[in-house]
Amino acid sequence: MSDVEKGHGSSIHNVARPVPGAHIANPGALGLLAFASTTFMLSFYNVQVDGITHPNAVVGMALFYGGLAQLLAGMWEFPRGNTFGATAFSSYGAFWLSYAVVLWPSSGIIAAFEDPKELDKALGIYLFSWFIITFIFLIVSLRKSVGFITLLFCLDLTFLLLGAGNFVTNHNVTKAGGGVGILTAFIAYYIGLSDMLAAERAAVIGLPVGVFKHD
């Protein structure tokens, strides 16, 4: 039988055997912090904090930190033999890059929709596709760690609410998605910090993420 390890450690690399490419620093923390920061920023726009209604200021963050940095983290997971981390980080890096292009005025994507309702439904379908992708990752994560299961569950709920809010043009549902997104961002910050501390030889503290131990 397997149980949850009470200690801390990498939230993605939870196997006892030597990790291929272990001489490469763990890129998981970079991917998680990049994801967390961009999600945090966009989620605050989605809840319309202090009257903010246009999310375009997230474009730069989405291109370079949430997008490029996270995509690179995914690429660095490949030589470490971590299929899950490589696929997840690369996918969400691509998500942020693609979403930034949608919001980038020069792309002309938003301007191409003359009917705002058609744009909302198109974005709803886009977000629903990421709900499906995240659900697949959630299934795979069920024996990774409690922290990662919680992260992907909240992220999946975020995509579902945002997709539904756009598709039915209900701003309250979109705001709810933004609220869950903020929670998702803080969970990702926590796991990213946990991974960074676990990589230190003399860390001042260890943060448990509930890594599953395999017999």
VOSE-572734 format. One line per 4 residues: number of its first residue (from 1); for each residue x, y, z of N, C-alpha, C. Coordinates in Angstrom, 3 decimals, m for minus. Layout:
NUM) X,Y,Z,X,Y,Z,X,Y,Z; ...
This chain:
1) 0.852,m1.195,0.000,0.000,0.000,0.000,0.889,1.246,0.000; 0.358,2.307,m0.619,1.075,3.572,m0.640,0.451,4.529,0.344; 1.243,5.403,0.901,0.698,6.410,1.795,1.307,7.750,1.467; 0.815,8.789,2.117,1.309,10.130,1.854,2.487,10.424,2.756
5) 3.552,10.823,2.142,4.751,11.146,2.887,4.556,12.466,3.619; 4.852,12.484,4.893,4.609,13.673,5.701,5.695,14.719,5.528; 6.783,14.345,4.953,7.845,15.309,4.743,7.580,16.155,3.536; 8.611,16.886,3.079,8.464,17.715,1.900,9.376,17.165,0.822
9) 9.263,17.723,m0.343,10.091,17.280,m1.455,9.493,17.780,m2.737; 10.119,17.423,m3.851,9.618,17.872,m5.129,8.206,17.376,m5.349; 7.343,18.275,m5.808,5.948,17.926,m5.997,5.708,17.139,m7.263; 6.660,17.153,m8.192,6.493,16.451,m9.456,7.366,15.211,m9.513
13) 8.618,15.333,m9.093,9.535,14.195,m9.116,9.401,13.429,m7.805; 8.604,12.382,m7.786,8.327,11.688,m6.533,8.635,10.196,m6.639; 9.668,9.858,m7.418,10.040,8.465,m7.571,11.373,8.227,m6.883; 11.575,6.998,m6.422,12.780,6.670,m5.671,13.978,6.438,m6.587
17) 13.724,5.972,m7.823,14.833,5.667,m8.715,15.526,6.945,m9.176; 16.805,6.864,m9.586,17.515,8.055,m10.045,16.789,8.724,m11.212; 16.748,10.038,m11.180,16.062,10.794,m12.221,17.020,11.067,m13.374; 16.667,10.669,m14.618,17.531,10.972,m15.759,17.737,12.483,m15.883
21) 18.943,12.889,m16.220,19.218,14.312,m16.362,19.189,15.068,m15.049; 19.439,14.365,m13.935,19.343,15.001,m12.623,20.420,16.068,m12.413; 21.441,16.081,m13.301,22.460,17.112,m13.182,21.917,18.477,m13.578; 20.750,18.479,m14.234,20.083,19.725,m14.592,19.245,20.182,m13.399
25) 19.341,21.455,m13.052,18.547,21.978,m11.939,17.062,21.764,m12.206; 16.310,21.497,m11.150,14.879,21.254,m11.280,14.175,22.499,m11.822; 13.607,22.438,m13.030,12.938,23.611,m13.607,11.508,23.782,m13.126; 11.042,22.863,m12.261,9.657,22.910,m11.817,9.294,24.202,m11.117
29) 10.210,24.720,m10.282,9.921,25.952,m9.548,9.720,27.116,m10.504; 10.554,27.202,m11.535,10.404,28.266,m12.534,9.039,28.176,m13.198; 8.659,26.968,m13.622,7.371,26.791,m14.280,6.211,27.160,m13.383; 6.284,26.753,m12.123,5.193,27.024,m11.181,5.072,28.506,m10.846
33) 6.202,29.164,m10.624,6.158,30.586,m10.277,5.722,31.432,m11.471; 6.158,31.044,m12.674,5.725,31.753,m13.878,4.222,31.602,m14.073; 3.740,30.379,m13.886,2.307,30.125,m13.998,1.537,30.902,m12.940; 2.023,30.855,m11.696,1.326,31.499,m10.585,1.211,33.004,m10.788
37) 2.302,33.637,m11.189,2.310,35.098,m11.309,1.374,35.585,m12.401; 1.386,34.900,m13.545,0.519,35.325,m14.644,m0.940,35.044,m14.312; m1.211,33.904,m13.677,m2.577,33.580,m13.266,m3.084,34.567,m12.230; m2.216,34.935,m11.286,m2.563,35.915,m10.254,m2.988,37.237,m10.895
41) m2.196,37.692,m11.848,m2.450,38.985,m12.487,m3.766,38.970,m13.271; m3.958,37.954,m14.115,m5.161,37.894,m14.928,m6.410,37.676,m14.068; m6.271,36.891,m13.006,m7.427,36.606,m12.152,m7.923,37.862,m11.455; m7.019,38.743,m11.071,m7.445,40.002,m10.465,m8.195,40.862,m11.478
45) m7.784,40.785,m12.739,m8.536,41.507,m13.777,m9.917,40.885,m13.960; m9.994,39.549,m13.865,m11.276,38.865,m14.068,m12.293,39.190,m12.975; m11.809,39.467,m11.770,m12.744,39.861,m10.705,m12.976,41.366,m10.721; m12.348,42.050,m11.669,m12.519,43.492,m11.884,m12.188,44.295,m10.627
49) m11.024,44.011,m10.073,m10.559,44.735,m8.890,m10.426,46.225,m9.211; m11.026,47.034,m8.394,m10.948,48.492,m8.522,m11.418,48.977,m9.898; m12.367,48.243,m10.485,m12.970,48.690,m11.732,m12.209,48.337,m12.992; m11.158,47.517,m12.892,m10.401,47.125,m14.088,m11.254,46.172,m14.916
53) m11.419,46.486,m16.201,m12.236,45.631,m17.075,m11.476,45.133,m18.296; m10.315,45.715,m18.585,m9.538,45.303,m19.756,m8.270,44.574,m19.303; m8.078,43.330,m19.755,m6.949,42.522,m19.290,m5.670,42.675,m20.121; m5.620,43.659,m21.027,m4.517,43.728,m21.978,m3.146,43.944,m21.334
57) m3.127,44.498,m20.113,m1.846,44.725,m19.444,m1.129,43.431,m19.100; m1.830,42.299,m19.188,m1.215,41.017,m18.872,m0.415,40.467,m20.050; m0.514,41.111,m21.224,0.104,40.575,m22.443,1.606,40.354,m22.268; 2.323,41.366,m21.775,3.766,41.228,m21.605,4.129,40.107,m20.652
61) 3.406,40.042,m19.531,3.628,38.980,m18.537,3.354,37.611,m19.153; 2.266,37.528,m19.920,1.884,36.249,m20.520,2.884,35.812,m21.594; 3.443,36.751,m22.321,4.400,36.408,m23.372,5.718,35.905,m22.798; 6.259,36.616,m21.820,7.630,36.349,m21.406,7.776,35.505,m20.141
65) 6.877,35.654,m19.189,7.021,34.868,m17.958,6.101,33.652,m17.982; 4.804,33.893,m18.061,3.878,32.765,m18.125,4.051,31.943,m19.382; 4.444,32.585,m20.489,4.591,31.883,m21.753,5.982,31.327,m21.990; 6.944,32.208,m22.300,8.294,31.769,m22.674,9.000,31.028,m21.541
69) 9.003,31.610,m20.328,9.712,30.987,m19.206,9.110,29.614,m18.879; 7.793,29.514,m18.919,7.164,28.241,m18.592,7.387,27.203,m19.701; 7.392,27.667,m20.943,7.689,26.769,m22.060,9.108,26.214,m21.937; 10.050,27.073,m21.567,11.434,26.621,m21.369,11.520,25.625,m20.220
73) 10.768,25.874,m19.150,10.747,24.936,m18.022,10.271,23.571,m18.497; 9.256,23.561,m19.355,8.762,22.307,m19.906,9.818,21.605,m20.748; 10.548,22.364,m21.549,11.593,21.766,m22.384,12.702,21.166,m21.523; 13.032,21.835,m20.416,14.084,21.317,m19.531,13.628,20.093,m18.747
77) 12.325,19.898,m18.629,11.823,18.692,m17.959,12.031,17.447,m18.829; 12.091,17.615,m20.147,12.261,16.464,m21.030,13.558,15.697,m20.768; 14.730,16.366,m20.684,15.955,15.601,m20.400,15.993,14.998,m19.008; 15.138,15.467,m18.117,15.056,14.870,m16.784,14.158,13.633,m16.776
81) 13.548,13.329,m17.915,12.706,12.147,m18.013,11.349,12.315,m17.372; 10.916,13.554,m17.165,9.652,13.830,m16.487,8.582,14.174,m17.526; 7.887,13.168,m17.995,6.883,13.365,m19.040,5.760,14.280,m18.586; 5.288,14.088,m17.358,4.180,14.905,m16.845,4.575,16.372,m16.769
85) 5.693,16.663,m16.111,6.130,18.047,m15.971,6.416,18.697,m17.315; 7.049,17.948,m18.218,7.368,18.482,m19.539,6.106,18.831,m20.308; 5.132,17.921,m20.270,3.895,18.146,m21.010,3.076,19.273,m20.397; 2.964,19.289,m19.072,2.148,20.299,m18.400,2.735,21.696,m18.559
89) 4.024,21.867,m18.245,4.622,23.193,m18.333,4.648,23.699,m19.772; 4.977,22.813,m20.722,4.994,23.228,m22.128,3.594,23.631,m22.581; 2.594,22.879,m22.150,1.219,23.167,m22.545,0.742,24.504,m21.988; 0.974,24.738,m20.699,0.501,25.996,m20.119,1.338,27.182,m20.585
93) 2.605,26.937,m20.918,3.394,27.991,m21.548,2.785,28.373,m22.885; 2.382,27.355,m23.654,1.728,27.619,m24.932,0.374,28.296,m24.735; m0.324,27.928,m23.654,m1.599,28.594,m23.357,m1.400,30.091,m23.189; m0.428,30.471,m22.375,m0.228,31.885,m22.111,0.251,32.616,m23.363
97) 1.089,31.984,m24.159,1.525,32.605,m25.409,0.339,32.825,m26.346; m0.506,31.811,m26.473,m1.658,31.925,m27.366,m2.667,32.948,m26.852; m2.859,32.978,m25.529,m3.819,33.932,m24.964,m3.307,35.360,m25.113; m1.992,35.536,m24.987,m1.407,36.864,m25.177,m1.617,37.347,m26.608
101) m1.501,36.438,m27.570,m1.719,36.806,m28.969,m3.165,37.234,m29.193; m4.106,36.536,m28.536,m5.524,36.910,m28.653,m5.744,38.331,m28.141; m5.119,38.663,m26.995,m5.316,39.975,m26.381,m4.489,41.074,m27.033; m3.461,40.706,m27.781,m2.569,41.684,m28.410,m3.339,42.420,m29.510
105) m3.556,43.727,m29.376,m4.354,44.451,m30.373,m3.838,44.300,m31.804; m2.517,44.258,m31.963,m1.951,44.168,m33.318,m2.260,42.854,m34.014; m2.645,41.820,m33.236,m2.969,40.540,m33.864,m4.266,40.620,m34.649; m5.142,41.544,m34.264,m6.405,41.728,m34.961,m7.442,40.656,m34.677
109) m7.153,39.748,m33.753,m8.083,38.643,m33.475,m9.375,39.156,m32.867; m9.260,39.984,m31.836,m10.466,40.515,m31.183,m11.216,41.446,m32.134; m10.465,42.272,m32.874,m11.102,43.218,m33.793,m11.867,42.515,m34.905; m11.509,41.254,m35.195,m12.179,40.520,m36.272,m13.612,40.151,m35.921
113) m13.943,40.159,m34.633,m15.305,39.840,m34.188,m16.119,41.126,m34.087; m17.045,41.311,m34.997,m17.883,42.505,m34.972,m18.966,42.405,m33.897; m19.390,41.187,m33.596,m20.411,40.956,m32.578,m19.731,40.543,m31.275; m19.840,41.353,m30.211,m19.202,41.010,m28.931,m19.644,39.654,m28.385
117) m20.908,39.278,m28.620,m21.389,37.991,m28.128,m20.689,36.837,m28.832; m20.402,37.013,m30.110,m19.683,35.974,m30.850,m18.271,35.818,m30.294; m17.635,36.939,m29.953,m16.303,36.900,m29.350,m16.339,36.162,m28.020; m17.335,36.464,m27.190,m17.463,35.805,m25.886,m17.616,34.288,m26.039
121) m18.436,33.874,m26.982,m18.645,32.439,m27.201,m17.372,31.771,m27.735; m16.652,32.482,m28.608,m15.394,31.942,m29.136,m14.367,31.763,m28.022; m14.277,32.756,m27.136,m13.363,32.646,m25.998,m13.825,31.560,m25.034; m15.138,31.406,m24.896,m15.662,30.337,m24.048,m15.236,28.970,m24.540
125) m15.331,28.742,m25.847,m14.896,27.458,m26.428,m13.396,27.267,m26.219; m12.630,28.337,m26.398,m11.177,28.293,m26.185,m10.860,27.854,m24.750; m11.559,28.443,m23.778,m11.313,28.114,m22.373,m11.821,26.714,m22.019; m12.916,26.285,m22.641,m13.411,24.931,m22.413,m12.387,23.885,m22.860
129) m11.665,24.173,m23.946,m10.648,23.224,m24.418,m9.547,23.061,m23.383; m9.229,24.160,m22.672,m8.206,24.073,m21.624,m8.747,23.416,m20.367; m10.044,23.482,m20.173,m10.670,22.718,m19.095,m10.462,21.221,m19.337; m10.615,20.782,m20.579,m10.434,19.362,m20.922,m8.981,18.947,m20.731
133) m8.061,19.779,m21.226,m6.632,19.463,m21.095,m6.235,19.374,m19.621; m6.714,20.319,m18.822,m6.376,20.324,m17.395,m6.983,19.130,m16.681; m8.168,18.704,m17.095,m8.779,17.515,m16.496,m7.918,16.277,m16.751; m7.329,16.185,m17.939,m6.417,15.081,m18.257,m5.212,15.118,m17.319
137) m4.642,16.314,m17.121,m3.509,16.450,m16.203,m3.920,16.095,m14.774; m5.134,16.457,m14.398,m5.629,16.151,m13.048,m5.676,14.648,m12.824; m6.131,13.894,m13.804,m6.185,12.433,m13.688,m4.789,11.869,m13.462; m3.814,12.363,m14.244,m2.438,11.856,m14.129,m1.826,12.241,m12.783
141) m2.240,13.383,m12.234,m1.626,13.887,m11.000,m2.117,13.182,m9.744; m3.076,12.279,m9.858,m3.708,11.705,m8.676,m2.757,10.927,m7.778; m1.581,10.537,m8.278,m0.579,9.917,m7.414,0.706,10.730,m7.382; 0.612,12.022,m7.688,1.791,12.889,m7.635,1.955,13.473,m6.229
145) 1.065,14.372,m5.862,1.093,14.968,m4.528,m0.253,15.608,m4.250; m0.551,15.759,m2.973,m1.796,16.404,m2.574,m1.821,17.840,m3.082; m0.670,18.504,m3.002,m0.579,19.884,m3.463,m0.895,20.014,m4.933; m0.341,19.113,m5.735,m0.551,19.204,m7.176,m1.978,18.827,m7.553
149) m2.566,17.866,m6.845,m3.967,17.522,m7.094,m4.856,18.727,m6.811; m4.608,19.415,m5.702,m5.395,20.592,m5.342,m5.215,21.697,m6.371; m3.976,21.897,m6.812,m3.682,22.929,m7.807,m4.448,22.686,m9.098; m4.376,21.477,m9.617,m5.016,21.183,m10.895,m6.537,21.146,m10.779
153) m7.048,20.729,m9.628,m8.498,20.764,m9.425,m9.005,22.208,m9.468; m8.321,23.098,m8.741,m8.725,24.505,m8.723,m8.551,25.148,m10.096; m7.464,24.789,m10.799,m7.249,25.330,m12.134,m8.334,24.859,m13.087; m8.709,23.593,m12.988,m9.761,23.058,m13.848,m11.086,23.776,m13.592
157) m11.381,24.016,m12.316,m12.589,24.743,m11.963,m12.534,26.179,m12.488; m11.352,26.778,m12.456,m11.172,28.131,m12.987,m11.504,28.183,m14.470; m10.940,27.241,m15.240,m11.218,27.213,m16.678,m12.704,26.972,m16.957; m13.313,26.100,m16.171,m14.729,25.802,m16.366,m15.586,27.046,m16.127
161) m15.321,27.757,m15.035,m16.098,28.946,m14.708,m15.857,30.066,m15.715; m14.594,30.264,m16.099,m14.289,31.319,m17.069,m14.898,31.001,m18.429; m14.811,29.724,m18.826,m15.402,29.323,m20.099,m16.911,29.515,m20.095; m17.555,29.095,m19.000,m19.008,29.239,m18.895,m19.403,30.705,m18.833
165) m18.638,31.504,m18.081,m18.942,32.920,m17.967,m18.889,33.633,m19.301; m17.898,33.274,m20.104,m17.790,33.865,m21.444,m18.881,33.349,m22.371; m19.132,32.054,m22.324,m20.063,31.456,m23.278,m21.492,31.943,m23.068; m21.902,32.113,m21.817,m23.274,32.572,m21.544,m23.319,34.062,m21.225
169) m22.153,34.722,m21.329,m22.029,36.161,m21.060,m22.585,36.512,m19.685; m22.061,35.815,m18.675,m22.459,36.072,m17.300,m21.232,36.548,m16.523; m21.199,37.835,m16.236,m20.016,38.414,m15.597,m19.821,37.902,m14.169; m20.885,37.516,m13.494,m20.750,36.987,m12.139,m20.018,35.649,m12.138
173) m20.306,34.815,m13.153,m19.612,33.530,m13.272,m18.142,33.768,m13.599; m17.872,34.753,m14.462,m16.487,35.098,m14.789,m15.740,35.587,m13.556; m16.417,36.404,m12.737,m15.784,36.878,m11.502,m15.507,35.711,m10.553; m16.426,34.750,m10.507,m16.195,33.566,m9.667,m14.973,32.809,m10.157
177) m14.828,32.703,m11.484,m13.637,32.059,m12.049,m12.372,32.808,m11.691; m12.461,34.144,m11.676,m11.305,34.939,m11.263,m10.949,34.703,m9.810; m11.972,34.560,m8.960,m11.712,34.295,m7.547,m11.024,32.965,m7.327; m11.502,31.927,m8.013,m10.853,30.612,m7.907,m9.462,30.675,m8.511
181) m9.291,31.505,m9.559,m7.977,31.669,m10.167,m6.966,32.264,m9.205; m7.408,33.209,m8.382,m6.511,33.795,m7.382,m6.062,32.720,m6.389; m7.003,31.889,m5.942,m6.655,30.779,m5.051,m5.674,29.832,m5.735; m5.918,29.543,m7.009,m5.028,28.666,m7.781,m3.613,29.232,m7.837
185) m3.517,30.537,m8.043,m2.201,31.179,m8.116,m1.432,31.023,m6.809; m2.111,31.212,m5.677,m1.421,31.099,m4.386,m0.999,29.656,m4.098; m1.791,28.678,m4.552,m1.391,27.276,m4.394,m0.134,27.012,m5.216; m0.086,27.540,m6.441,1.089,27.363,m7.293,2.308,28.058,m6.692
189) 2.119,29.237,m6.099,3.224,29.915,m5.406,3.768,29.024,m4.287; 2.875,28.424,m3.532,3.276,27.575,m2.399,4.092,26.376,m2.878; 3.600,25.692,m3.919,4.307,24.511,m4.412,5.636,24.901,m5.035; 5.664,26.036,m5.747,6.916,26.509,m6.328,7.951,26.814,m5.267
193) 7.527,27.471,m4.185,8.434,27.751,m3.075,8.893,26.460,m2.431; 7.989,25.494,m2.287,8.349,24.200,m1.716,9.435,23.517,m2.539; 9.294,23.566,m3.872,10.292,22.951,m4.747,11.640,23.648,m4.638; 11.639,24.977,m4.536,12.893,25.716,m4.406,13.588,25.383,m3.095
197) 12.820,25.327,m2.008,13.405,25.007,m0.709,13.941,23.582,m0.683; 13.215,22.656,m1.339,13.654,21.259,m1.365,14.966,21.099,m2.123; 15.248,22.024,m3.042,16.477,21.948,m3.832,17.690,22.510,m3.093; 17.434,23.211,m1.981,18.525,23.808,m1.219,19.122,22.795,m0.245
201) 20.427,22.830,m0.096,21.100,21.900,0.817,20.863,22.270,2.277; 20.675,23.549,2.541,20.469,23.987,3.929,19.320,24.981,3.968; 18.152,24.538,3.560,16.981,25.416,3.535,16.561,25.773,4.952; 16.082,26.993,5.140,15.692,27.437,6.475,14.398,26.772,6.924
205) 13.606,26.275,5.979,12.330,25.647,6.301,11.941,24.713,5.162; 11.121,23.722,5.452,10.593,22.846,4.418,9.080,22.940,4.395; 8.524,23.039,3.215,7.068,23.145,3.082,6.514,21.831,2.545; 5.674,21.138,3.315,5.123,19.853,2.858,4.100,20.050,1.747
209) 4.117,19.151,0.766,3.124,19.187,m0.306,2.357,17.875,m0.389; 2.620,16.965,0.552,1.900,15.713,0.576,2.282,14.788,m0.573; 3.586,14.593,m0.763,4.070,13.731,m1.841,3.719,12.289,m1.538; 3.190,11.563,m2.518,2.869,10.158,m2.341,4.121,9.319,m2.444
213) 4.299,8.401,m1.492,5.463,7.509,m1.468,5.043,6.169,m2.033; 5.793,5.701,m3.036,5.478,4.422,m3.673,6.351,3.322,m3.092; 5.732,2.213,m2.721,6.473,1.079,m2.153,7.217,0.320,m3.252
